[in-house]
Amino acid sequence: MNMKNVLLIDSGSGGINILKECVEIAPRCNFLLFCDAYNIPYGNKTKQELVSITEKNLNKIYQFFKFDIVILACNTLTATVLDVMREKFPKTIFIGTVPAIKPAILENKEKDILLIATEATIKNNKLIKKYQNSEITFLSLNDLAVLIDENLDNLDVIKPYLKDNIDERFGAIVLGCTHYRAIIPQIIKLFPDMKIYDSANGVARRLLSFVQDEPVDNFQVQIFCEKVDMLGKLWWYYNA
């Protein structure tokens, strides 16, 4: 039985967070993370732009990595292109990344809940639209993902930004961008009583449902990034 090839796509370091969780929970396939460094960030692009970018990237990558499963390791990309890519690549299994809203609501019925994400995710995500009139507060932080990418080796410098933008009255926070998992330690330090919810575990378990019968020996992890300096940073972050 041949191992399935799993492609993860993101525009920056957020994909590493999903990759790590997938390798931990579903080490039954060959992984390739594609970091689309030339289109950082995805969060400030239109749906039409992201559809075009993603289709071109998938066609390019398939020339050297015959993927069976594609994980859109980015909330913005999931919200804008998932349905279109499923139509354009019908033989490929697509897994999206959506905010962990449901568990946050179920476990915090008496507490205020904050969801932070890019503006594009908040505008286009179907699950978020469903809860637009609920008790959840939505906050777009378009520059936070870029700040994380720029400060992977010293994320504490982002603490003043978090303190200025996040109200401590919230009992729970939903991380609606895969980059944000990197700053969980900083959120805990600033807001120790706030429960944190992110999507990585859910994505990994969804992947496992497709590959649970695969062998577990000799899987490979690769990272592809056309900017060499960023590639080194990503490998450092993956091994950190």
ROVEX-34077 format. One line per 2 residues: their letters; for each residue x, y negated, z of N, C-alpha, C. Coordinates in Angstrom, 2 decimals, always signed. Each point is the difference from the previous one (the first is absolute). Layout:
REM residues N
A = X:Y:Z:X:Y:Z:X:Y:Z ~ ...
***
This chain:
REM residues 240
MN = +0.85:+1.20:+0.00:-0.85:-1.20:+0.00:+0.89:-1.25:+0.00 ~ -0.24:-0.91:-0.93:+0.78:-1.23:-0.08:-0.56:-1.04:+0.96
MK = +0.92:-0.67:+0.68:-0.43:-1.09:+0.88:-0.62:-1.12:-0.81 ~ -1.02:-0.64:+0.55:-0.59:-1.14:-0.65:+0.90:-1.22:+0.16
NV = +0.01:-0.84:-1.02:+0.74:-1.26:+0.04:-0.93:-1.11:+0.45 ~ +0.40:-0.71:+1.03:-0.83:-1.06:+0.58:+0.70:-1.34:-0.17
LL = -0.66:-0.92:-0.69:+0.52:-1.34:-0.21:-0.69:-0.97:+0.95 ~ +0.79:-0.81:+0.68:-0.54:-1.08:+0.82:+0.41:-1.32:-0.64
ID = -0.93:-0.96:-0.06:+0.29:-1.30:-0.62:-0.32:-1.12:+0.98 ~ +0.93:-0.93:+0.11:-0.23:-1.24:+0.75:+0.95:-1.04:-0.58
SG = -0.17:-1.24:+0.42:+0.86:-1.05:-0.53:+1.16:-0.34:+0.93 ~ +0.02:+0.59:+1.18:+1.06:-0.32:+0.95:+0.20:+1.12:+0.99
SG = +0.25:-0.33:+1.25:+0.36:+1.00:+1.01:-1.19:+0.75:+0.56 ~ -1.21:-0.45:-0.26:-1.17:+0.66:+0.57:-0.11:+1.45:-0.38
GI = +0.41:+0.33:-1.23:-0.06:+1.38:-0.45:+0.85:+0.94:+0.83 ~ +1.07:-0.53:+0.60:+0.86:+0.82:+0.84:-0.78:+0.52:+1.21
NI = -0.86:-0.83:+0.55:-0.79:+0.40:+1.16:-0.93:+1.15:-0.33 ~ -0.60:-0.04:-1.19:-0.87:+1.09:-0.43:+0.84:+1.23:-0.33
LK = +1.13:-0.19:-0.66:+0.88:+1.11:-0.35:+0.45:+0.76:+1.23 ~ +0.45:-0.70:+1.02:+0.46:+0.65:+1.23:-1.09:+0.88:+0.60
EC = -1.22:-0.51:+0.03:-1.09:+0.77:+0.60:-0.35:+1.21:-0.86 ~ +0.05:-0.16:-1.31:-0.29:+1.12:-0.90:+1.05:+1.10:+0.13
VE = +1.26:-0.38:+0.09:+1.07:+0.99:+0.16:-0.14:+0.73:+1.32 ~ -0.43:-0.71:+1.04:-0.18:+0.60:+1.32:-1.17:+0.99:+0.02
IA = -1.10:-0.37:-0.63:-1.23:+0.79:+0.11:-0.19:+0.97:-1.16 ~ +0.47:-0.36:-1.18:-0.22:+0.83:-1.19:+1.29:+0.23:-0.78
PR = +1.01:+0.63:+0.62:+1.28:+0.22:-0.70:-0.08:+1.19:-0.95 ~ -0.93:-0.04:-0.92:-0.27:+1.13:-0.88:+0.05:-0.42:-1.47
CN = +0.68:-1.10:-0.29:+0.05:-0.49:-1.36:+1.25:-0.85:-0.21 ~ +0.27:-0.32:-1.24:+1.11:-0.89:-0.33:-0.52:-1.43:-0.04
FL = +0.65:-0.89:+0.73:-0.46:-1.38:+0.12:+0.89:-0.95:-0.79 ~ -0.64:-0.94:-0.68:+0.71:-1.13:-0.59:-0.74:-1.27:+0.40
LF = +0.69:-0.89:+0.70:-0.56:-1.32:+0.30:+0.50:-0.98:-1.04 ~ -0.92:-0.65:-0.70:+0.37:-1.04:-0.96:-0.27:-1.35:+0.63
CD = +1.07:-0.76:+0.20:-0.11:-1.35:+0.54:+0.02:-0.98:-1.16 ~ -1.11:-0.63:-0.24:-0.15:-0.91:-1.14:+0.55:-1.39:+0.38
AY = +1.31:-0.07:+0.13:+0.65:-1.20:+0.53:-0.22:-1.23:-0.87 ~ -0.19:+0.19:-1.31:-0.16:-1.15:-0.89:-1.37:-0.64:+0.10
NI = -0.92:+0.64:+0.68:-1.36:-0.55:+0.11:-0.39:-0.27:+1.45 ~ +0.99:-0.15:+0.87:-0.27:-0.37:+1.39:-0.45:-1.45:+0.06
PY = -1.09:-0.29:+0.75:-0.89:+0.94:+0.68:-1.23:+0.30:-0.86 ~ -0.64:+1.12:+0.24:-1.25:+0.31:-0.69:-1.16:-0.87:+0.51
GN = +0.11:-0.44:+1.24:-1.12:-0.67:+0.66:-0.45:-1.31:-0.63 ~ +0.84:-0.63:-0.81:-0.39:-1.28:-0.58:-0.33:+0.11:-1.49
KT = -0.20:+1.24:-0.49:-0.29:+0.20:-1.43:-1.47:+0.34:-0.22 ~ -0.49:-0.28:-1.20:-1.39:+0.28:-0.31:-0.20:+1.48:-0.27
KQ = -1.25:+0.42:-0.01:-0.32:+1.40:-0.29:+0.48:+0.37:-1.39 ~ -0.21:-0.88:-0.97:+0.42:+0.28:-1.37:+1.51:+0.18:-0.10
EL = +0.73:-0.83:+0.70:+1.46:+0.12:+0.00:+0.44:+1.33:+0.61 ~ -0.61:+0.39:+1.10:+0.40:+1.22:+0.69:-0.38:+1.25:-0.80
VS = -1.12:-0.04:-0.69:-0.37:+1.13:-0.86:+1.04:+0.18:-1.10 ~ +0.38:-1.09:-0.64:+0.99:+0.06:-1.08:+1.36:+0.47:+0.53
IT = +0.43:-0.55:+1.12:+1.28:+0.36:+0.60:+0.03:+1.48:+0.36 ~ -1.05:+0.47:+0.64:-0.03:+1.39:+0.47:-0.05:+0.99:-1.16
EK = -0.78:-0.28:-1.00:-0.07:+0.89:-1.16:+1.36:+0.11:-0.68 ~ +0.67:-1.13:-0.18:+1.34:+0.02:-0.61:+0.98:+0.79:+0.86
NL = -0.04:-0.22:+1.31:+0.90:+0.71:+0.90:-0.23:+1.51:-0.04 ~ -1.25:+0.42:+0.02:-0.30:+1.43:-0.02:+0.47:+0.65:-1.29
NK = -0.23:-0.66:-1.12:+0.46:+0.55:-1.28:+1.51:+0.09:-0.06 ~ +0.68:-1.00:+0.57:+1.47:-0.01:+0.01:+0.53:+1.11:+0.91
IY = -0.55:+0.11:+1.19:+0.50:+0.98:+0.97:-0.23:+1.43:-0.48 ~ -1.11:+0.23:-0.67:-0.32:+1.37:-0.44:+1.03:+0.54:-0.99
QF = +0.75:-0.89:-0.63:+1.02:+0.44:-0.94:+1.13:+0.76:+0.70 ~ +0.23:-0.30:+1.29:+1.09:+0.69:+0.71:-0.45:+0.71:+1.27
FK = -1.26:-0.20:+0.42:-0.53:+0.67:+1.19:-1.45:+0.38:-0.28 ~ -0.21:+1.28:-0.31:-1.33:+0.47:-0.39:-0.89:+0.16:+1.23
FD = -0.58:-1.10:+0.43:-0.77:+0.02:+1.24:-1.33:+0.75:-0.16 ~ -0.37:+0.70:+1.07:-1.31:+0.66:+0.10:-0.96:-0.83:+0.83
IV = +0.57:-0.69:+0.99:-0.79:-0.80:+0.94:+0.63:-1.38:+0.10 ~ -0.82:-1.02:-0.02:+0.47:-1.38:+0.17:-0.63:-0.59:+1.26
IL = +0.84:-0.47:+0.91:-0.48:-0.70:+1.18:+0.22:-1.49:-0.21 ~ -1.06:-0.76:-0.01:+0.11:-1.45:-0.05:+0.30:-0.45:+1.42
AC = +1.28:-0.13:+0.32:+0.46:-0.25:+1.36:-0.07:-1.49:+0.32 ~ -1.09:-0.59:-0.37:-0.20:-1.45:+0.12:-1.50:-0.24:+0.05
NT = -0.45:-0.70:+1.04:-1.43:-0.29:+0.13:-0.51:-0.87:-1.13 ~ +0.79:-0.99:-0.42:-0.42:-0.88:-1.08:-0.17:+0.78:-1.30
LT = +0.98:+0.85:-0.31:-0.07:+0.79:-1.23:-1.20:+0.94:+0.03 ~ -0.24:+0.61:+1.14:-1.16:+0.89:+0.13:-1.30:-0.74:-0.24
AT = -0.11:-1.18:+0.59:-1.24:-0.76:-0.11:-0.27:-0.49:-1.41 ~ +1.05:-0.18:-0.80:-0.17:-0.62:-1.31:+0.06:+0.97:-1.18
VL = +0.78:+1.09:+0.10:+0.22:+0.80:-1.20:-0.36:+1.48:+0.13 ~ -0.36:+0.48:+1.17:-0.20:+1.44:+0.21:-1.00:+0.59:-0.98
DV = -1.18:-0.57:-0.11:-1.04:+0.55:-0.87:+0.43:-0.02:-1.47 ~ +0.68:-1.08:-0.40:+0.45:-0.12:-1.39:+1.05:+1.05:-0.32
MR = +0.95:+0.22:+0.91:+1.06:+0.98:-0.25:-0.56:+1.41:-0.06 ~ -1.01:+0.29:+0.79:-0.62:+1.33:-0.06:-0.64:+0.23:-1.37
EK = -0.51:-1.03:-0.60:-0.58:+0.13:-1.34:+1.09:+0.14:-1.06 ~ +1.09:-0.74:+0.15:+1.06:+0.01:-1.02:+0.88:+1.25:+0.09
FP = +0.10:+0.60:+1.20:+0.83:+1.19:+0.19:-0.85:+1.10:+0.65 ~ -0.95:+0.55:-0.74:-0.98:+0.92:+0.59:+0.58:+1.32:+0.50
KT = +1.18:+0.37:-0.45:+0.61:+1.26:+0.43:+0.83:-0.16:+1.27 ~ +0.13:-1.22:+0.45:+0.82:-0.29:+1.18:-0.88:-0.21:+1.22
IF = +0.43:+0.52:+1.13:-0.68:-0.24:+1.28:+0.50:-1.33:+0.55 ~ -0.91:-0.91:+0.30:+0.37:-1.29:+0.59:-0.48:-0.06:+1.45
IG = +0.88:-0.46:+0.87:-0.32:-0.21:+1.41:+0.22:-1.47:+0.31 ~ -1.01:-0.65:+0.52:+0.12:-1.41:+0.34:+0.32:-0.21:+1.47
TV = +0.33:-1.22:+0.33:+0.28:-0.40:+1.38:-1.03:-1.03:+0.42 ~ -0.83:+0.35:+0.96:-1.05:-0.91:+0.46:+0.17:-0.28:+1.49
PA = -0.42:-1.17:+0.45:+0.15:-0.35:+1.41:-0.78:+0.97:+0.90 ~ +0.56:+0.27:+1.17:-0.62:+0.93:+0.95:-1.09:-0.69:+0.81
IK = -1.02:-0.47:-0.71:-1.07:-0.76:+0.63:-0.91:+0.90:+0.84 ~ -0.37:+1.15:-0.54:-0.96:+0.87:+0.68:+0.46:+0.43:+1.38
PA = +1.23:+0.54:+0.14:+0.43:+0.37:+1.36:+0.10:-1.19:+0.94 ~ +0.36:-1.15:-0.54:+0.09:-1.20:+0.85:-1.37:-0.37:+0.56
IL = -1.03:+0.09:-0.82:-1.35:-0.32:+0.45:-0.51:+1.04:+1.00 ~ +0.24:+1.27:-0.31:-0.49:+1.07:+0.86:+0.62:-0.05:+1.38
EN = +1.26:-0.41:+0.09:+0.72:+0.04:+1.27:-0.01:-1.34:+0.74 ~ -0.58:-1.04:-0.60:+0.03:-1.34:+0.62:-1.35:-0.70:-0.13
KE = -1.03:+0.68:+0.43:-1.35:-0.52:-0.16:-0.25:-1.29:+0.79 ~ +0.72:-0.17:+1.08:-0.23:-1.19:+0.84:+1.09:-1.04:-0.15
KD = +0.89:+0.18:-0.99:+1.13:-0.91:-0.14:-0.02:-0.69:-1.36 ~ +0.57:-1.20:-0.05:+0.16:-0.70:-1.27:+1.11:+0.66:-0.81
IL = -0.24:+0.14:-1.30:+0.95:+0.68:-0.89:+0.47:-0.97:-1.07 ~ +1.30:-0.04:-0.22:+0.59:-0.84:-1.04:+0.60:+0.89:-1.08
LI = -0.25:-0.31:-1.25:+0.65:+0.68:-1.12:+0.86:-1.02:-0.73 ~ +1.29:+0.31:-0.15:+0.91:-0.87:-0.74:+0.40:+0.70:-1.30
AT = +0.03:-0.76:-1.08:+0.31:+0.57:-1.32:+0.32:-1.14:-0.95 ~ +0.27:+0.34:-1.25:+0.15:-1.03:-1.02:-1.37:-0.48:-0.43
EA = -0.04:-1.15:-0.60:-1.27:-0.55:-0.49:-0.63:+0.93:-1.05 ~ +0.84:+0.59:-0.86:-0.50:+0.89:-1.05:-0.66:+1.24:+0.59
TI = +0.57:+0.54:+1.06:-0.59:+1.17:+0.65:-1.34:-0.35:+0.61 ~ -0.07:-1.10:+0.71:-1.24:-0.41:+0.64:-1.08:-0.29:-1.04
KN = +0.38:-0.55:-1.13:-0.95:-0.35:-1.04:-0.51:+1.21:-0.77 ~ +0.85:+1.02:-0.21:-0.35:+1.08:-0.92:-0.25:+1.36:+0.64
NK = +0.41:+0.21:+1.23:-0.17:+1.31:+0.61:-1.47:+0.29:+0.30 ~ -0.50:+1.13:-0.49:-1.41:+0.35:+0.15:-0.37:+0.23:+1.46
LI = +0.89:+0.64:+0.75:-0.29:+0.26:+1.41:-0.08:-1.30:+0.79 ~ +0.89:-0.93:-0.31:-0.02:-1.29:+0.68:-1.30:-0.75:-0.31
KK = -0.42:+0.04:-1.26:-1.24:-0.66:-0.39:-1.18:+0.55:+0.80 ~ +0.03:+1.29:+0.26:-1.07:+0.65:+0.75:-0.12:-0.58:+1.40
YQ = +1.12:-0.43:+0.57:+0.02:-0.49:+1.37:+0.13:-1.52:+0.09 ~ -0.22:-0.70:-1.10:+0.19:-1.45:-0.01:-0.88:-0.71:+1.02
NS = -1.18:+0.51:+0.25:-0.92:-0.66:+0.93:-0.05:+0.69:+1.36 ~ +1.04:+0.77:+0.30:+0.04:+0.72:+1.27:+0.75:-0.81:+1.04
EI = +0.36:+0.69:+1.08:+0.71:-0.67:+1.10:+1.48:-0.17:-0.26 ~ +0.48:+0.42:-1.15:+1.42:-0.10:-0.32:+0.34:-1.38:-0.55
TF = +1.13:-0.56:+0.44:+0.51:-1.25:-0.54:+1.09:+0.33:-1.02 ~ -0.06:-0.62:-1.19:+0.97:+0.27:-1.06:+0.93:-1.20:-0.16
LS = +1.29:+0.28:-0.04:+1.00:-1.05:-0.10:+1.00:+0.35:-1.10 ~ +0.10:-0.85:-1.02:+0.96:+0.24:-1.08:+1.34:-0.64:+0.35
LN = +1.06:+0.79:-0.11:+1.37:-0.45:+0.28:+0.86:+0.36:-1.20 ~ -0.14:-0.77:-1.07:+0.66:+0.36:-1.26:+1.52:+0.00:+0.07
DL = +0.57:-0.81:+0.88:+1.45:-0.10:+0.05:+0.65:+0.98:+0.97 ~ -0.78:+0.72:+0.77:+0.57:+0.87:+1.03:+0.78:+1.17:-0.61
AV = -0.51:+0.60:-1.07:+0.70:+1.13:-0.63:+1.38:-0.43:-0.49 ~ +0.07:-1.18:-0.59:+1.29:-0.51:-0.50:+0.94:-0.26:+1.17
LI = -0.52:-0.56:+1.08:+0.83:-0.24:+1.19:+0.59:+1.30:+0.53 ~ -0.80:+1.06:-0.03:+0.48:+1.29:+0.48:+1.11:+0.52:-0.91
DE = -0.22:-0.07:-1.31:+1.03:+0.46:-0.94:+1.31:-0.76:+0.18 ~ -0.10:-1.28:+0.29:+1.19:-0.84:+0.12:+0.73:+0.19:+1.32
NL = -0.67:+0.60:+0.99:+0.58:+0.08:+1.35:-0.05:+1.41:+0.58 ~ +0.13:+1.01:-0.86:-0.08:+1.38:+0.47:+1.03:+0.32:+1.08
DN = +1.15:-0.66:-0.06:+1.06:+0.28:+0.97:-0.13:-0.81:+1.28 ~ -0.98:-0.91:+0.06:-0.20:-0.81:+1.21:-1.45:-0.50:+0.04
LD = -0.92:+0.92:+0.22:-1.42:-0.33:-0.06:-0.48:-0.87:+1.16 ~ +0.82:-0.13:+1.03:-0.39:-0.85:+1.13:-0.14:-1.47:-0.41
VI = +0.65:-0.39:-1.10:-0.11:-1.40:-0.43:-1.42:-0.33:-0.45 ~ -0.83:+1.04:-0.24:-1.38:-0.21:-0.46:-0.94:-0.21:+1.19
KP = +0.47:+0.22:+1.21:-0.88:-0.12:+1.18:-0.66:-1.36:+0.14 ~ +0.72:-1.13:-0.22:-0.69:-1.30:+0.08:-1.13:-0.13:-1.02
YL = +0.19:+0.54:-1.20:-1.04:-0.02:-1.02:-1.22:+0.77:+0.47 ~ +0.23:+1.17:+0.58:-1.11:+0.82:+0.49:-0.73:-0.71:+1.14
KD = +0.77:-0.59:+0.88:-0.61:-0.69:+1.15:-0.85:-1.19:-0.45 ~ +0.44:-0.67:-1.05:-0.73:-1.16:-0.51:-1.28:+0.39:-0.74
NI = -0.04:+1.20:-0.56:-1.11:+0.37:-0.88:-0.99:+1.00:+0.60 ~ +0.41:+0.71:+1.03:-0.87:+1.04:+0.58:-0.48:-0.45:+1.38
DE = -1.31:+0.01:+0.18:-0.62:-0.41:+1.26:+0.05:+1.17:+0.98 ~ +0.49:-0.25:+1.18:+0.17:+1.08:+0.98:-1.32:+0.49:+0.57
RF = -1.12:-0.66:-0.33:-1.30:+0.44:+0.52:-0.46:+1.33:-0.59 ~ +0.58:+0.41:-1.13:-0.45:+1.22:-0.66:+0.48:+1.24:+0.76
GA = -0.91:+0.96:+0.11:+0.33:+1.23:+0.69:+0.62:+1.04:-0.90 ~ -0.18:-0.18:-1.31:+0.55:+0.96:-0.97:+0.37:-0.74:-1.28
IV = +1.01:+0.52:-0.68:+0.44:-0.60:-1.26:+0.17:+1.12:-1.03 ~ -0.58:-0.21:-1.17:+0.12:+0.94:-1.11:+1.00:-0.56:-0.99
LG = +1.04:+0.77:-0.31:+1.05:-0.44:-0.91:-0.41:+0.36:-1.42 ~ -0.39:-1.00:-0.78:-0.53:+0.23:-1.34:+1.02:-0.14:-1.10
CT = +1.27:+0.18:+0.33:+1.08:-0.03:-0.99:+1.06:+0.99:+0.48 ~ +0.50:+0.83:-0.91:+0.96:+1.03:+0.41:+1.30:-0.58:+0.55
HY = +0.34:-1.22:-0.40:+1.20:-0.65:+0.55:-0.11:-0.19:+1.52 ~ -1.20:-0.26:+0.48:-0.19:-0.44:+1.37:+0.36:+1.07:+1.03
RA = +0.06:+1.25:-0.41:+0.39:+1.06:+0.94:+1.39:-0.26:+0.57 ~ +0.84:-0.69:-0.75:+1.37:-0.29:+0.45:+0.03:-0.89:+1.23
II = -1.03:-0.82:+0.20:+0.01:-0.96:+1.10:-0.88:+0.45:+1.16 ~ -0.35:+1.26:+0.05:-0.76:+0.50:+1.16:+0.75:-0.26:+1.31
PQ = +1.32:+0.22:+0.08:+0.70:-0.30:+1.26:-0.13:-1.46:+0.42 ~ +0.04:-0.90:-0.98:-0.13:-1.43:+0.31:-1.42:-0.34:+0.48
II = -1.01:+0.62:-0.62:-1.38:-0.24:+0.43:-0.20:+0.51:+1.41 ~ +0.57:+1.16:+0.31:-0.14:+0.57:+1.35:+0.64:-0.92:+1.04
KL = +1.16:-0.57:-0.33:+0.67:-0.90:+0.95:-0.81:-1.26:+0.25 ~ -0.60:-0.52:-1.06:-0.76:-1.25:+0.13:-1.39:+0.21:+0.58
FP = -0.62:+1.12:-0.36:-1.39:+0.26:+0.39:-0.10:+1.43:+0.56 ~ +0.53:+0.25:+1.18:+0.10:+1.37:+0.54:-1.33:+0.69:+0.21
DM = -1.08:-0.75:+0.13:-1.31:+0.61:+0.26:-0.81:+0.23:-1.28 ~ +0.56:-0.36:-1.13:-0.72:+0.10:-1.27:+0.24:+1.37:-0.63
KI = -1.07:+0.71:-0.33:+0.13:+1.28:-0.70:+0.29:-0.25:-1.48 ~ +0.87:+0.83:-0.56:+0.45:-0.20:-1.38:-0.43:+1.17:-0.87
YD = -0.53:-0.32:-1.19:-0.45:+1.03:-0.93:+0.62:-0.24:-1.37 ~ +0.60:+1.05:-0.57:+0.52:-0.14:-1.36:-0.33:+1.26:-0.80
SA = +0.33:+0.00:-1.29:-0.51:+0.99:-0.94:+0.93:+1.17:-0.28 ~ +1.24:-0.07:+0.42:+1.00:+0.97:-0.46:-0.39:+1.44:+0.30
NG = -0.46:+0.27:+1.20:-0.33:+1.37:+0.37:-1.16:+0.54:-0.82 ~ -1.00:-0.84:-0.26:-1.13:+0.42:-0.80:+0.39:+0.35:-1.42
VA = +0.92:-0.80:-0.59:+0.48:+0.28:-1.35:+0.75:+1.32:-0.03 ~ +0.87:+0.22:+0.98:+0.79:+1.23:+0.04:-0.89:+1.23:+0.15
RR = -1.02:-0.10:+0.81:-0.90:+1.14:+0.19:-0.85:+0.25:-1.25 ~ -0.32:-1.06:-0.71:-0.69:+0.18:-1.27:+0.89:+0.72:-1.00
LL = +1.27:-0.36:-0.05:+0.95:+0.70:-0.86:+0.09:+1.47:+0.39 ~ +0.08:+0.28:+1.29:+0.12:+1.38:+0.47:-1.16:+0.86:-0.49
SF = -1.18:-0.59:-0.11:-1.16:+0.77:-0.45:+0.17:+0.51:-1.43 ~ +0.86:-0.65:-0.79:+0.23:+0.43:-1.38:+1.19:+0.95:-0.13
VQ = +0.88:+0.04:+0.99:+1.24:+0.78:-0.15:+0.23:+0.99:+1.14 ~ -1.01:+0.26:+0.81:+0.21:+0.82:+1.20:+0.41:+1.44:-0.32
DE = -0.27:+0.47:-1.21:+0.39:+1.37:-0.37:+1.35:+0.05:-0.72 ~ +0.64:-1.15:-0.16:+1.29:-0.05:-0.68:+1.11:+0.49:+0.94
PV = +1.15:+0.47:-0.55:+1.14:+0.38:+0.85:+0.59:-1.24:+0.67 ~ +0.82:+0.23:+1.02:+0.55:-1.13:+0.75:+1.52:-0.11:-0.12
DN = +0.62:+0.82:-0.81:+1.46:-0.01:-0.11:+0.48:-0.91:-1.13 ~ +1.14:-0.66:+0.25:+0.73:-0.70:-1.07:-0.77:-1.14:-0.66
FQ = -0.83:-0.69:+0.76:-0.66:-1.17:-0.58:+1.02:-1.14:-0.12 ~ -0.27:-0.92:-0.91:+0.90:-1.12:-0.25:-0.69:-1.33:+0.29
VQ = +0.79:-0.97:+0.45:-0.48:-1.37:+0.19:+0.90:-0.92:-0.81 ~ -0.59:-0.77:-0.90:+0.74:-0.94:-0.81:-0.65:-1.38:+0.10
IF = +0.82:-1.01:-0.11:-0.49:-1.38:-0.05:+0.55:-0.65:-1.26 ~ -0.88:-0.60:-0.77:+0.41:-0.67:-1.24:-0.34:-1.48:+0.10
CE = +1.00:-0.82:-0.21:-0.19:-1.45:+0.01:+1.00:-0.60:-0.99 ~ -0.48:-0.85:-0.89:+0.86:-0.55:-1.04:+0.93:-1.08:+0.51
KV = -0.21:-0.47:+1.22:+0.92:-0.95:+0.61:+0.89:+0.75:+0.98 ~ +1.27:+0.11:-0.34:+0.92:+0.85:+0.76:+0.13:-0.46:+1.44
DM = +0.05:-1.31:+0.23:+0.16:-0.50:+1.37:-1.19:+0.38:+0.86 ~ -1.19:-0.04:-0.59:-1.19:+0.37:+0.76:-0.06:+1.51:+0.21
LG = +0.50:+0.78:-0.95:+0.01:+1.45:+0.13:+0.79:+0.42:+1.23 ~ +1.15:-0.63:+0.20:+0.80:+0.30:+1.18:-0.74:-0.33:+1.28
KL = -0.70:-1.12:+0.00:-0.75:-0.41:+1.18:-1.13:+1.00:+0.30 ~ -0.66:+0.50:-1.05:-1.09:+0.95:+0.18:+0.49:+1.32:+0.57
WW = +1.15:+0.48:-0.52:+0.54:+1.25:+0.54:+0.41:-0.17:+1.46 ~ +0.56:-1.17:+0.33:+0.35:-0.28:+1.40:-1.26:+0.05:+0.87
YY = -1.07:-0.64:-0.48:-1.24:-0.06:+0.77:-0.61:+1.39:+0.13 ~ +0.09:+0.80:-1.06:-0.56:+1.36:+0.05:+0.70:+0.84:+1.07
NA = +1.29:-0.20:+0.14:+0.79:+0.80:+0.94:+0.09:-0.62:+1.39 ~ -0.53:-1.20:+0.14:+0.10:-0.70:+1.30:-0.83:+0.69:+1.07
***
